[in-house]
């Protein structure tokens, strides 16, 4: 203790807080500039969630026995496995340049040491058609799914799993090298751990064992991919988790920042003192969450400050509706898309190095135990439509227009007004300087 009066020690901190708050940029209606040339527009999916016709795996087992997160059977999802040519054509029609999916270990190697020729032919054709459509593949090596034979011997508890995983990854990277693939090793490690903890289930000790294995395996995979496919971009996308984000980052991200070529951010919802609806994520009722589009701006800015040398890529962003029904507040998928891209555009204008954006997802799919949350640009009614028709939402035309114009319309004012005191950046938003366009915000309805 210095013995100085308490007010004297507090004043410098208050001055710094006020300066930081005053430095927070005020949003303008229609952010300056366009998305830069070369910006990567994309759509995202995963093969298990969309594919159907899936072989034995941890998740087919969870679905079959009704694990805690499972509310309804898996079935054949939206049958991407047999409809991928037309789905890839839908993505091409949007004007996107990146098509993200996963190459599932459970399909490729249904028995240890045996690679399925039919599965490889399927994935070869998926990648070929993505390229033929003028898009770049973003391939996830692990989207929370592993073969049944791995599950049967203890999953990530077994030290052989990491070596077998890396052998499969090496095989796939060697197969698709030199084709501009953007590689994702593990999708959202924090949520991978969470679902395994609930649905497998695991003890706390097993959770830590799996976490350590994922970290070591990602680090080894990063080095392997750069050796086999020089020049490829490699990352492990991180789920943004509002008040729990520090815990989410500790799953893998914090221990792998030197083994990332870009920060892959998945942003679905935020929170502020006027909007605490993110608590609905605890019950899985994601459609009850009121979006916080401006939170994406703060999240991107925060990760850029932490890792100033790395670019950022929004690997997933989207909004679920309740079984395809309109939101009670009238906020549409197109509103959500424009509002979030407004704030991405603002982040770029303010110096954040964002290189790409993927919408989750191209079509509705199996959201880890339920078809009720509908995220798709194209909606598909799995329960009642045996034809699985892809019906465009209002976001299809909106996304196509934004991509063609390289940004939201000039003078655009977000439908969703920024809330006060955002968890994403409390210093910049809790002192009355929340970024607000000069024009009044349009009502959501």
N, C-alpha and C positions, 0 to 999 in steps of 0.2 A: 504494500500500500504506500502511496506517495504522500498521503496526508492532505492532498488538494481537496477543496470543496467538491462535493458530489456533482453539483451543477456544472462545474468546470470540466469534469471528465465526460459528462454526457453531451455537452454542447457540440464538440467536434463531430461526434457520431451523428447528431441531428442535422448538422450542416451537410455532411456527406450524403445522408439519406435524402435530404431535400434537393441537393444538386443532382443526384441520380434520378430522382423523380422528374425534375424539371428537364432533364436531358432526354426523357422518354419522348419519342417522336409522336406528334399528333397525326392521326390518320387523315388523309385527304380523300375526298370523294373521287374515286378513280385514281389509283396510285400512279405515280409518274413512271413513264417507260413501259415497255412490254417485257414479257418473258424473253430471255436472251436467245439468240440463234443457237441451235444445238441443244436446247433444253429437252430433256427426255420425258415425253408424255407416255403414260402406260396404263395398263389394267393389270389386276392381280387376281390370283386364284391359287388353289392347291389341288393336287390330283385326287387325294382322298376325299376332300370335301365335295368336289364336283364330279369325280370320275365315275363312281359306281363300278360294278363288276369287280369288287376288290378282293384280293386273296387274304389268307389268314394273316392277322396283324394284331398288335396290341389294341387298336381302336375297333376293329371288327369284333374282337372279344369283349371290349367294354360295352359296345352297343348291344351285343347278343345277351349279356347277362344283366343289363340295366344298371350300369355303374352310376354313381351319384350325379354326374352331369348329364346322363342320358335320359331324355324325356320321351323319345320315340325311336322306332327302328331306323336303321341306316338305309335299307333297301338298295336302290341303285342311284341315289341322289338325282342329279340332273343329267346323268348319263353322258358326261363329256367324253368318256371312253369311246363312244360310238358316234358322237356328234361333233367332235373337235374340228373337222374341216369347216362346218358352218359357223361354229363359235369363233374360230380364228378369223373367219370372214367378217363377222360382226365387229370384232375388234379393229380390223383393218378399216371398216367403214367409219369408225370414229376418227380415224387419222392418227391413232397412237403409234408410237415407235418402239414401245417395249411391251412384251407379253410375258407376264410372270406366271409360272406354274412350278410344280415340284416334280422331281423324278424320284418316285418312291422306291426305297430300298426293298420294301415288302413285295412289290411287283417284280422288280428286277431279279431278286435273289430269294424266291419263295422257300427254297431249301438251302441250307448252308453249302456253299461250293457249287450250286447249280443256278446258272443264270437263264432265265426264261426267254427263249428266242422270240416268242410272240410279244412279250412285254417290251423287249428291246426294239422290235420292229415298230411297235406303237410309238414309243418315245422318239425313235429316229424320225418318224413321219411327222410327229408334232413339231419337232425342232425344224425340220425341213419346211413345213408349211408356214411356220412363223417367219422364217427367213424369206420364203417366196412371197409373203405378203408385205415385205418391206419392213418387218419389225425385228427387233433384237430380243433374243431369249434372255430372260432372267430366270435362272434355275435354282430352286431351293433343294438342297440335298437332304434336309431333315425338317419336315413340317409336322413334328410331334408323332410320327408314325414309324414303327419299326416292325420287322417280320415276326410272325408268330413263334418261330424257332428261337428268336432272341428273347421274346417275352417268356417262353417256357423255361429258359435256363437262368432267369433272374434279371433280364434287361440290363440296365446300367450298373446293377450291383456286380455283375460279372466282369472282371477285368479284360476278358476277351472281346467284349462288345466294342470297346474303343478301337482295337486293332481291326476287327471285322468291318466296322463302320468306315474306317479310313481306307481299307482295301476296296470297298464298294465305291467310295468317293473317288479314289484314284482311277478306278476303271471307268467311271462316268466322265470325269474330267478329261481323261485321255481320249475318250470316244468323241467328245464334243469340243475339244480344244480348237483354237484358231478360228472360231466362228463368232467372236465378239460377245460371248456369253458373259453376263453379269452373274456372279456366283454368290448365293446366300448359303452359308453353312448351316446354322441352326436358326429357325424362325422363332423369334421371341422366346429366348431361353427362360425368362421368368415365368411365362405362361405355360411353357412346356413342363417346367418343374411343378407348377401349381396343379395342372391337370393330372400329372402322374401321381402327385401326392394324394389327390382326392380319389382318382378313379382306379389306380392300380390296386390298392393304395400303398403308400410307403410310410415308414417311420421317419422321424426327424433325422436320424443317423443315415438312413438310406437317401434322404433328400440331399444331404451334404455330400454324400458319396457321388451322387449323380451330378450335382453342381460342379464338383471338382473335375469329374470326367468330361463334362461338356467344355469346360474352360481349356483343359489340356488338349482335347480333340480339336476344338476350333483353332487353337494356336498351331497345332501340327498341320491341320488342313490348309490353313492360310499359306504356310510355307510350301506345302506340296503343290497347291494350285499354281502358285507363282513359278514353281519349277517346271510343271508340266504345261501350263498355259500362260506363258510370259505375257505381261501386259494386260491380263484380265483384271477386272475390278472384283474385289472380294469383300464381303462384309457379313455381319450377323445382325439383322435388324432388331432394334430394341423397342419394346412396348412402352409407351409413355403411360405412367400410372398416377397422375395427380399427386395427392399427398403421400402416396407410397412409392413415388418414383425413385427415391434413393435406394429402397429395397429392390425394386425392379432392376435398376442398373447394377446392383451388386450380384445379380445372378450370373452374369458373364461379362457384360459390357466393360465394367471398371477394370477387369483383369485382361482386357483384350484391346485396349485403345491403340497399342502399338502394332496390332495385327488387323487393322481395318484400313481399307482404301477410301471409304466414305462412311459417314454416320448415317445408318439407315434408321429412320424414325417412323414408327407406326403411331398415328395420333387419331383417336376416336372421340375423346371427350376430355374436358378440363373441369375446373371448378373455380368459383369465386364466392364472395360472401353474399352475393345475390342469387347464386345458383349452386346449390349443393346436391343437385339431383344425381350426380355421379354415384351417390350411394346406392342407386338401383343396380349398379353392376354387381353388388354383393349377392343379389337374388337372381342374377341372370336376366333381368328385365331391362335390357339395354335400350329398348324402344321408349322407355319412360324417362330417359336422360335428355335434358335440354342441352343441345350442342353449345359449345363455347368456341366459335371459330377463331376469335382473336387469340385464344390460348396457343394455337399452332404457331403464330408469330413469335410469342414469347418462348415457346419450347425450342424453336429453331435458333433463335438468338442465344438462348442459354447454352445449347450444345456447341454452337459456334465459338462462344467465349471459352468454353472448356477445352475445345480442340480446334484452335484457330487455323491450323494448317490443313485440316480435312474439309472437303466439301460435304454437303448433306443431301440426302435423297429421301423424300417422303415415300416410303415403300408401301405403306397402306394408309388410307384415309377413306372413311365412308360413314353412312348413317343407316342403322337398322330401322325398319318399320315393323309394326306388329302384324305379322302374317299378311303384309301387303296393304293393310288398311291405311288411309291417310292419317296423319298426325292431327290431334284435336286442335292444335294451334295453327294449322294450315301451313306450317313450314314444310316445304317439299324437298325432294332429293336435289332438284335443280338449284333451289335456294341454298341448300347446304353446300353444294359443289362450288357455286359462285362465291359464297361468303368465304369459304376456306381458301380458295385460290386467290381471292382478293388479298388475304393476309399473307399468303406465300409471296405474292407479287410485291407486297409492301416490304417483306423481309429482304427480298432480293434488292429492291430499290435502296434499302438501308444498309446494304453491304454484306448480307449473309449469302454465302456461296451455296445456293441450292441448285442442284444439277438435274433433278428429276422429280416426278410426281406420279404415283400409281393410284388409281381408284380401286378400292376394294368394294365390290368385286364385279367382274363382267356380268355374271348371272347370280341369282340366288343359289344357295348351296346348303350343305349340312353343316350347321354351325355348332359342331362338337356336341351333338346330342339332341339337336332340335332343328326343325325346318321353320320354326316360328319367326326368328329374327330374319328379315329379308333385307339384304344389303345390295342386291344386284342392280346394275344399270338396266339390265333386262330381267324382268321378274318371271319366275317359273313356279307354277303351283304344283309341287311334287305330290301333294296329298290327293288332289282331285282331278288332275289332268294327265291321263296316261300318255298323251301325245307330247307332254313336256314342252309346250310351245313357249318360245322366248318372246315376251311382250315388252316393248320398250317403255321405260319410264320417261318422265319429262327431262331427266338428266342426260339422256342420250343426245338430244338436240343441243342442250346447253353445253355439254362437254365438246361436242363436235365444233360448235361455234367458238368456244374459248380457244381450242387448239388452233383453228384456222386463223383467228385474230391475234394469237399469241398473247392472250390476256382477257380479263373481264372487260365488259364494255366501258368505253370512256365515260367518266362521270358516275360510274356505278357506286351506289351506296348500299352497304350490306344490310340485309333484312334483319339480322340478329344484332341488336345493340350490345356493345361490350359491357360486361358487368363490372362492378366495383371490387377492387382488391382481389386480383387473380392469384391463385396459388402458384401459377406458372412463373410469375415474377412479382412478388409482393412489394419489393422496393419501388418498382416503377409504377405500380398501380394502386397502392393503398393510401397515397397522400393526395388524392383528388385530381390526378393527372392521367386518368384512363384515356387512351387514345380515342378521340371522337371526331368523326368527320364534321366539317362545318355545317353541312346540311342535316336536317332532321332525319333520323332513321326511318326507313319505311316499315310499316307494320308487317308482322309475319303473316298475317292472314289475308 
